[in-house]
Amino acid sequence: MFNNLMTRGRLLKKIALEVLGDKGKSLWSRIDIVGDIAIIKKPISTSLAYDDFKLLGEALLSRLGSIRSIWLAVTPVTGPYKVREYIHLAGEPRSTTIYREHNCSFKVDIGKVFITPRLGFEHLRVAKLVESSEVVVNMFAGIGIFSIVIAKIAKPKAVHSIDINVDAYNLMVENIKINRVEGIVIPYLGDAAKIIEERLVGVADRVLMPLPDLALEYIPYALMSLRESRGVIHVYLHVRSDKEKRFYNKAIMSVRDRVESEGWSLVDAHSRVVRGVGPGLLQVVVDAKVERIR
Ligand SMILES: C[S@@+](CC[C@H](N)C(=O)[O-])C[C@H]1O[C@@H](n2cnc3c(N)ncnc32)[C@H](O)[C@@H]1O
């Protein structure tokens, strides 16, 4: 039913408008489907009351055949683990589900770990860049989606996958088994800086840094984990959008400054918008080829 994102978007819009009239106008674009759970992300300022959201939740439950549980996300992602707070709206009061992406299955608990279905394209894009001869380090791996999609599609030598949230780590361990990528995706529990310093110096051809809060600060550790003094880093950042699109260059410059201050150079770099994350705020990724110069 949800294979076609356009169809799903239209259906969500229709239901939101029918239930809430004009008040539901922009709300439909704030609904995420994760497995058999629907999440309505409450706008920071809204005239809608809990009862409005409950009505919408009940309508979604009765109209979307594959959905069993509806939750209202009442905060943005917060804290070091990037988790939202939720109120249950309708259906089973269950926060665990199986999320599917690119022929992989992921066990997830929306109340305990970071999850968004809006990174699916990015996971595939990066997986297609990886070669089978590579070793990858994923510094902020969550429940392992990026790492497992890479393992399945690119079949690299290894994807060392670190997360500091014990719930994300435990789910990653399960997801590695579910997707049969044991021996390729190697899970680590802890702070990425510490794990790299202690266990992953000079091992990687490519490093993923999918956590905008820490990405620039942790560039020294990403460089430390590269082997043969060169490699590729994918740095995810939040930037303010501007009409002239100067943010593309600004993102590259901020990565260049950090890389150069560590005695490395940026041989080549591109940036692209990954998704919108708030009013006027974008997530961008800088794909940077780097080389040690001293
Ligand atoms: C945005 S999520 C990762 C998203 C994931 N890569 C995906 O595509 O779904 C960021 C993750 O970084 C983890 N994290 C936060 N601080 C960390 C640290 N210092 N070291 C390792 N992981 C960290 C959080 O627990 C969270 O799971």
The ligand as an SDF file (V2000), in Angstrom:
LIG
                    3D

 27 29  0  0  0  0  0  0  0  0999 V2000
   20.9390   10.8870   14.1320 C   0  0  0  0  0  0  0  0  0  0  0  0
   21.1900    9.3770   14.9770 S   0  0  0  0  0  0  0  0  0  0  0  0
   21.9380    8.3000   13.7880 C   0  0  0  0  0  0  0  0  0  0  0  0
   21.0470    8.0000   12.6520 C   0  0  0  0  0  0  0  0  0  0  0  0
   21.3750    6.7410   11.9240 C   0  0  0  0  0  0  0  0  0  0  0  0
   22.7050    6.7860   11.3730 N   0  0  0  0  0  0  0  0  0  0  0  0
   20.3360    6.5310   10.8290 C   0  0  0  0  0  0  0  0  0  0  0  0
   20.6520    6.7160    9.6570 O   0  0  0  0  0  0  0  0  0  0  0  0
   19.1970    6.1900   11.1600 O   0  0  0  0  0  0  0  0  0  0  0  0
   22.5910    9.7680   15.9350 C   0  0  0  0  0  0  0  0  0  0  0  0
   23.0320    8.6470   16.8500 C   0  0  0  0  0  0  0  0  0  0  0  0
   24.2710    9.0520   17.4620 O   0  0  0  0  0  0  0  0  0  0  0  0
   24.3100    8.5030   18.7660 C   0  0  0  0  0  0  0  0  0  0  0  0
   25.3330    9.2470   19.5270 N   0  0  0  0  0  0  0  0  0  0  0  0
   25.2140   10.4400   20.1500 C   0  0  0  0  0  0  0  0  0  0  0  0
   26.3890   10.8110   20.6970 N   0  0  0  0  0  0  0  0  0  0  0  0
   27.2890    9.8270   20.3760 C   0  0  0  0  0  0  0  0  0  0  0  0
   28.6820    9.6410   20.6520 C   0  0  0  0  0  0  0  0  0  0  0  0
   29.3770   10.5320   21.3230 N   0  0  0  0  0  0  0  0  0  0  0  0
   29.2780    8.5400   20.1660 N   0  0  0  0  0  0  0  0  0  0  0  0
   28.5540    7.5970   19.4720 C   0  0  0  0  0  0  0  0  0  0  0  0
   27.2330    7.7150   19.2140 N   0  0  0  0  0  0  0  0  0  0  0  0
   26.6120    8.8220   19.6340 C   0  0  0  0  0  0  0  0  0  0  0  0
   22.8880    8.6210   19.2740 C   0  0  0  0  0  0  0  0  0  0  0  0
   22.6380    7.7080   20.2990 O   0  0  0  0  0  0  0  0  0  0  0  0
   22.0810    8.3390   17.9880 C   0  0  0  0  0  0  0  0  0  0  0  0
   21.6930    6.9860   17.9140 O   0  0  0  0  0  0  0  0  0  0  0  0
  1  2  1  0
  2  3  1  0
  2 10  1  0
  3  4  1  0
  4  5  1  0
  5  6  1  0
  5  7  1  0
  7  8  2  0
  7  9  1  0
 10 11  1  0
 11 12  1  0
 11 26  1  0
 12 13  1  0
 13 14  1  0
 13 24  1  0
 14 15  1  0
 14 23  1  0
 15 16  2  0
 16 17  1  0
 17 18  1  0
 17 23  2  0
 18 19  1  0
 18 20  2  0
 20 21  1  0
 21 22  2  0
 22 23  1  0
 24 25  1  0
 24 26  1  0
 26 27  1  0
M  CHG  2   2   1   9  -1
M  END
$$$$
